[in-house]
Amino acid sequence: MALNPAILIVLMGALAGGTGLILAADRRQRITARRVATIVDSYRPNRAAASVLRRTAGRRDLVQAIGLSKVLPYLRIRPDRPDLYPMAWGWLLAIATAAALLVEALGNFLLGAAIWVTVPVLWTFFARAIFKHYEMRRNRLLYNQLPDALSMIVRSVRVGVTVQDSLVVVGEEAPWPTSIEFRRLNDEIRMGSSLGDALIRLAGRSELIEYRFFAVALTLQSQSGGNLSETLENLGDIVRKRVAIRARAIALAAEARLTMYVLAGLPFFTTGALLVIEPDYLAVLVTTVIGKKILFGGIALLALGLTSMRIIIRKSIS
């Protein structure tokens, strides 16, 4: 059964309209923030800290204004952290919408119009997958860069630099995203926050247990003193060994990953070969009802198998 064109237009219009409203609201918020910036910055001695606070507050107000404060966390979207994504998060939602519509169009061709009821489920799946990918990439980079950041602090402290100045060095010299996190930490301290509170917020943003150890070590040292360089050096060595173990696990799992890629590409290679040698063998899969159902089942099983192998490999090296 073909899908009614009017229903298709309404569905696509609703999805496109919702995405457009989000993008338009975000654009209006940015324009308002730029207008206010000229007044706010003249009363703040630190322009970098004011910029961070302004962007964070503006996106939080935007989320609350359009009623997405409960939906966005479920989709793993963090509008107050634009540095996590390569583009505006509204565009990433638009990409998820396009991917969901393409999959649903294929399902409509193979199974009929009833498959369109699963549009919200697929859209949610693609949105969570996209934002989770960028979040995991950021956490992985933070984890791998932590030993070098700790080494910078240890070297700075040993030559007589204060702890706060050593944090500034990390913010200036470390690569992304560690530099962004430490710059935000320094901006919060300059704006009047205590070192302990700023470190706790840094640990919360990083979502890594090693950053919590780092925050506890610096907080205790600032309150009671002690050999900070030795503590941070030991923590850095532990993290560096764990990074090396993870790299070794990834190398050992290379064969399994190669097998997954070969199994994923084999159906497409076979299909291309049959299209060249004997196209009539495949015509039945797109011209008959039972053939379409078999093709849909094959695609679904392939996707399920690839997802299962990917999850197993990721769990084994985590």
C-alpha positions as CSV (number, residue, x, y, z in Angstrom):
1,M,0.0,0.0,0.0
2,A,1.5,3.3,-1.1
3,L,1.6,6.2,1.4
4,N,-0.9,9.0,0.9
5,P,1.1,12.0,-0.4
6,A,-0.8,14.4,1.9
7,I,0.2,12.4,5.0
8,L,3.9,12.3,3.8
9,I,3.9,16.0,3.2
10,V,2.4,16.6,6.7
11,L,5.0,14.4,8.4
12,M,7.9,15.9,6.6
13,G,6.6,19.4,7.1
14,A,6.1,18.8,10.8
15,L,9.6,17.5,11.3
16,A,11.2,20.3,9.1
17,G,9.1,22.9,10.9
18,G,10.2,21.7,14.4
19,T,13.8,21.8,13.4
20,G,13.4,25.2,11.8
21,L,11.8,26.6,15.0
22,I,14.8,25.3,17.1
23,L,17.3,26.9,14.7
24,A,15.4,30.1,14.5
25,A,15.1,30.4,18.3
26,D,18.9,29.7,18.6
27,R,19.7,32.4,16.0
28,R,17.5,34.9,17.8
29,Q,19.2,34.1,21.1
30,R,22.7,34.5,19.6
31,I,21.7,37.9,18.1
32,T,20.4,39.1,21.5
33,A,23.5,37.9,23.2
34,R,25.7,39.8,20.8
35,R,23.8,43.0,21.5
36,V,24.1,42.6,25.2
37,A,27.8,41.7,24.9
38,T,28.8,45.3,24.2
39,I,27.3,46.4,27.4
40,V,28.3,43.5,29.6
41,D,31.9,43.4,28.6
42,S,32.5,47.0,29.5
43,Y,31.8,46.2,33.1
44,R,33.7,42.9,33.3
45,P,37.5,42.9,33.5
46,N,37.8,39.4,32.1
47,R,36.2,39.1,28.6
48,A,36.9,35.4,28.2
49,A,35.1,34.5,31.4
50,A,32.1,36.8,30.5
51,S,31.9,35.2,27.1
52,V,31.8,31.6,28.6
53,L,29.1,32.6,31.1
54,R,27.1,34.4,28.5
55,R,27.0,31.6,26.1
56,T,26.2,29.0,28.7
57,A,23.3,31.1,30.2
58,G,22.0,32.0,26.8
59,R,21.6,28.4,25.7
60,R,20.1,27.4,29.0
61,D,17.5,30.1,28.7
62,L,16.8,29.0,25.1
63,V,16.2,25.4,26.2
64,Q,13.9,26.5,29.0
65,A,12.0,28.9,26.7
66,I,11.0,26.3,24.1
67,G,10.3,23.6,26.7
68,L,13.1,21.2,25.8
69,S,14.8,21.0,29.3
70,K,13.5,17.4,29.8
71,V,13.8,16.2,26.2
72,L,17.4,17.2,25.4
73,P,19.0,15.2,28.2
74,Y,17.3,12.1,27.0
75,L,18.7,12.7,23.5
76,R,22.1,13.3,25.1
77,I,22.2,16.9,23.8
78,R,24.1,19.5,25.8
79,P,23.2,23.0,24.4
80,D,25.4,24.7,27.0
81,R,28.5,23.0,25.6
82,P,28.7,24.0,21.9
83,D,32.4,23.1,21.9
84,L,31.4,19.4,21.9
85,Y,30.0,19.4,18.4
86,P,31.5,20.4,15.0
87,M,28.4,22.4,14.1
88,A,25.2,23.8,15.8
89,W,23.3,21.0,17.6
90,G,20.2,22.0,15.6
91,W,21.9,21.0,12.4
92,L,22.8,17.6,13.9
93,L,19.1,17.1,14.7
94,A,18.3,17.9,11.1
95,I,20.8,15.3,10.0
96,A,19.2,12.8,12.3
97,T,15.8,13.7,10.8
98,A,17.1,13.2,7.3
99,A,18.5,9.8,8.1
100,A,15.3,8.7,9.8
101,L,13.3,9.8,6.7
102,L,15.6,8.0,4.3
103,V,15.3,4.7,6.3
104,E,11.5,5.1,6.6
105,A,11.3,5.7,2.8
106,L,13.1,2.4,2.2
107,G,10.8,0.7,4.7
108,N,7.8,2.2,2.9
109,F,9.0,0.8,-0.4
110,L,9.6,-2.7,1.1
111,L,6.8,-3.0,3.7
112,G,4.2,-0.4,2.9
113,A,3.0,2.9,4.5
114,A,2.4,1.3,8.0
115,I,6.2,1.6,8.6
116,W,5.9,5.4,8.9
117,V,4.5,5.1,12.4
118,T,8.1,4.3,13.6
119,V,9.5,7.6,12.5
120,P,9.8,9.0,16.1
121,V,11.6,5.9,17.2
122,L,14.1,6.0,14.4
123,W,14.6,9.7,14.8
124,T,15.3,9.3,18.5
125,F,17.7,6.5,17.8
126,F,19.7,8.5,15.2
127,A,19.8,11.6,17.4
128,R,21.0,9.7,20.4
129,A,23.6,7.9,18.3
130,I,25.0,11.1,16.8
131,F,25.3,13.0,20.0
132,K,26.6,10.0,22.0
133,H,29.3,9.6,19.3
134,Y,30.6,13.2,19.9
135,E,30.3,12.9,23.7
136,M,32.3,9.6,23.7
137,R,34.9,11.1,21.4
138,R,35.4,14.1,23.7
139,N,35.7,11.8,26.8
140,R,38.2,9.6,25.1
141,L,40.4,12.6,24.1
142,L,40.1,14.0,27.7
143,Y,41.2,10.6,29.1
144,N,44.1,10.2,26.7
145,Q,45.3,13.7,27.2
146,L,45.1,13.7,31.0
147,P,48.6,12.2,31.7
148,D,50.3,15.0,29.6
149,A,48.2,17.6,31.4
150,L,49.2,16.3,34.8
151,S,52.9,16.2,33.6
152,M,52.6,19.9,32.7
153,I,51.3,20.8,36.2
154,V,54.0,18.7,37.9
155,R,56.8,20.3,35.9
156,S,55.4,23.8,36.6
157,V,55.1,23.2,40.3
158,R,58.6,21.8,40.6
159,V,60.1,24.9,39.1
160,G,58.3,27.1,41.5
161,V,55.1,28.1,39.6
162,T,52.0,28.3,41.7
163,V,49.2,25.8,41.2
164,Q,46.8,28.3,39.7
165,D,49.4,29.5,37.2
166,S,50.2,25.9,36.2
167,L,46.5,25.4,35.4
168,V,46.7,28.5,33.2
169,V,49.7,26.8,31.4
170,V,47.6,23.7,30.7
171,G,44.8,25.8,29.3
172,E,47.2,27.5,26.9
173,E,49.4,24.6,25.9
174,A,47.2,21.5,26.0
175,P,45.4,20.3,22.9
176,W,41.6,20.3,22.4
177,P,39.4,19.5,24.4
178,T,41.7,19.6,27.5
179,S,42.6,23.2,26.8
180,I,38.9,24.2,26.6
181,E,38.1,22.6,30.0
182,F,41.1,24.2,31.8
183,R,40.4,27.6,30.3
184,R,36.9,27.4,31.6
185,L,38.3,26.3,35.0
186,N,40.6,29.4,35.0
187,D,37.8,31.7,33.9
188,E,35.6,30.5,36.8
189,I,38.4,31.1,39.3
190,R,39.0,34.6,37.9
191,M,35.2,35.3,38.2
192,G,35.4,34.6,42.0
193,S,34.8,30.9,42.3
194,S,37.0,29.0,44.8
195,L,39.5,26.5,43.4
196,G,37.7,23.6,45.1
197,D,34.3,24.4,43.6
198,A,35.8,25.0,40.2
199,L,37.6,21.7,40.3
200,I,34.4,19.9,41.3
201,R,32.6,21.4,38.3
202,L,35.5,20.4,36.1
203,A,35.2,16.8,37.3
204,G,31.4,16.9,36.7
205,R,31.8,18.2,33.2
206,S,34.5,15.6,32.3
207,E,32.4,12.6,33.6
208,L,35.7,10.8,34.3
209,I,36.7,9.2,37.6
210,E,40.4,10.3,37.0
211,Y,39.3,13.9,36.9
212,R,37.6,13.4,40.2
213,F,40.9,12.1,41.7
214,F,42.6,15.1,40.3
215,A,40.1,17.5,41.8
216,V,40.3,15.8,45.2
217,A,44.2,15.9,45.2
218,L,44.3,19.6,44.3
219,T,41.5,20.5,46.8
220,L,43.3,18.7,49.7
221,Q,46.6,20.2,48.8
222,S,45.1,23.7,48.8
223,Q,43.6,23.2,52.2
224,S,46.2,21.1,54.1
225,G,49.3,21.2,52.0
226,G,51.5,18.2,51.0
227,N,53.6,16.9,48.2
228,L,51.3,17.8,45.3
229,S,53.9,16.9,42.5
230,E,54.3,13.3,43.7
231,T,50.6,12.8,44.0
232,L,49.9,14.1,40.5
233,E,52.8,12.2,39.1
234,N,51.5,8.9,40.5
235,L,48.1,9.7,39.1
236,G,49.5,10.5,35.7
237,D,51.5,7.2,35.7
238,I,48.4,5.2,36.5
239,V,46.3,6.9,33.8
240,R,49.2,6.5,31.3
241,K,49.4,2.7,32.0
242,R,45.6,2.4,31.6
243,V,45.8,4.2,28.3
244,A,48.6,1.8,27.2
245,I,46.5,-1.2,28.2
246,R,43.5,0.1,26.3
247,A,45.7,0.7,23.2
248,R,46.9,-2.9,23.5
249,A,43.3,-4.2,23.8
250,I,42.4,-2.2,20.6
251,A,45.3,-3.8,18.8
252,L,44.3,-7.3,19.9
253,A,40.7,-6.6,18.7
254,A,41.9,-5.5,15.3
255,E,41.3,-8.9,13.8
256,A,37.7,-9.0,15.1
257,R,37.1,-5.5,13.8
258,L,38.5,-6.5,10.4
259,T,36.2,-9.5,10.4
260,M,33.2,-7.2,11.1
261,Y,34.1,-4.9,8.2
262,V,34.5,-7.9,5.8
263,L,31.1,-9.4,6.9
264,A,29.5,-6.0,6.5
265,G,30.9,-5.4,3.0
266,L,30.3,-9.0,1.7
267,P,26.5,-8.6,1.0
268,F,27.1,-5.4,-1.0
269,F,29.9,-7.0,-3.0
270,T,27.8,-10.0,-3.7
271,T,24.9,-7.8,-4.8
272,G,27.0,-5.8,-7.1
273,A,28.5,-8.9,-8.7
274,L,25.0,-10.4,-9.2
275,L,23.8,-7.2,-10.8
276,V,26.6,-7.4,-13.3
277,I,26.4,-11.2,-14.0
278,E,22.6,-12.0,-13.7
279,P,20.4,-9.0,-12.8
280,D,17.2,-11.2,-13.0
281,Y,18.3,-13.0,-9.8
282,L,17.8,-9.8,-7.8
283,A,14.8,-8.4,-9.6
284,V,12.5,-10.7,-7.6
285,L,13.6,-8.9,-4.4
286,V,12.2,-5.5,-5.6
287,T,9.3,-6.6,-7.8
288,T,7.4,-9.0,-5.6
289,V,5.8,-8.6,-2.2
290,I,7.5,-11.7,-0.7
291,G,10.9,-10.6,-2.2
292,K,10.6,-7.1,-0.6
293,K,9.9,-8.7,2.8
294,I,12.9,-11.0,2.4
295,L,15.1,-8.1,1.5
296,F,13.9,-6.1,4.5
297,G,14.6,-9.0,6.7
298,G,18.1,-9.4,5.4
299,I,18.8,-5.7,5.9
300,A,17.4,-5.8,9.4
301,L,19.5,-8.9,10.3
302,L,22.6,-7.4,8.9
303,A,22.1,-4.2,10.9
304,L,21.5,-6.3,14.1
305,G,24.6,-8.4,13.5
306,L,26.8,-5.4,12.9
307,T,25.4,-3.7,16.0
308,S,26.0,-6.7,18.2
309,M,29.6,-7.2,17.0
310,R,30.3,-3.5,17.6
311,I,28.9,-3.6,21.1
312,I,30.9,-6.8,21.9
313,I,34.1,-5.3,20.6
314,R,33.6,-2.0,22.5
315,K,32.8,-3.8,25.7
316,S,35.9,-5.9,25.4
317,I,38.2,-3.0,25.1
318,S,36.5,-0.6,27.5
